[in-house]
């Protein structure tokens, strides 16, 4: 891997440290971007050669970075800057760009140090070890879709400049017509979501009662038995959020936990790699809902 193609922006506790092209830190060595370690769970077969694979698990991702400051004149200032940045009390985020492809990943600081200097005037070098509890790289974009959106037709106010349209004598220019449709609502109870990642990913569903009350909203993954249904009477303006991401599954009504209201037959689902089809419903007044979906594809490396 050519380090000339890699740029890393570390962000932690309101501070930023950039390494790579265009930065004052050159990356001299790096590992851990392509993949993470894999552990296999196996069991022996008494009368059969080999073993049986019972399960596979991708381990936390270690990232090792070695970098050196280009400017040797500011060693004292750069030394203090680095010391302040690498604070193990805080979780950081790394934005990694390799050959034009960018990915995000959260990290914890496992350890760091300054490399030994030949003299006080030699380049200041750092060695950093990061550990990423969630090994997957994330798309830098968060994709979203409203299943009950409005499609614009033309801007209001609509003004006409043709006498024939109004059939009135001059002056007619700039006369506005009232009572015209400005948009139409696309009520799609089913929507396709494309996951171009390498593994499954969760989805955040935001039900908003924008036009009146709604009873027991539900969203299902078409073609499977997986769905999420919450037994709640929503009033106009209420917001119900369902997050099916494995590391932080939540169900909240107006920001308050209401996981106890989830239908016991529900099963939080993930979006498979490729196309996924979701559909929503409610026991009463599903047409009063806006349904916003958000998801972030996950990748094995960058």
Secondary structure, DSSP 8 states (H G I E B T S, - for coil): --GGGEEEEEEETTEEEEEETTSSEEEEEEESSS---EEEEEEE-TTSSSEEEEEEEE--EEEEEEEEES-STTHHHHHHHHHHH--TTS-EEEEEEETTEEEEEEEEEEEEEE---SSTTS--EEEEEEEESS--EEESS-EEEETEEEEE-S-SS-EE--HHHHT--S--TTEE--S---EEEEE-SEEEEEE-SSS-B--EEEEEE-SS-EEEEEEEETTSS-EEEB--EE-TT-EEEEE--TTS-EEEETTEE-GGGB-TT-----B-SEEEEEEEEEEE-GGGEEEEEEE--EES--
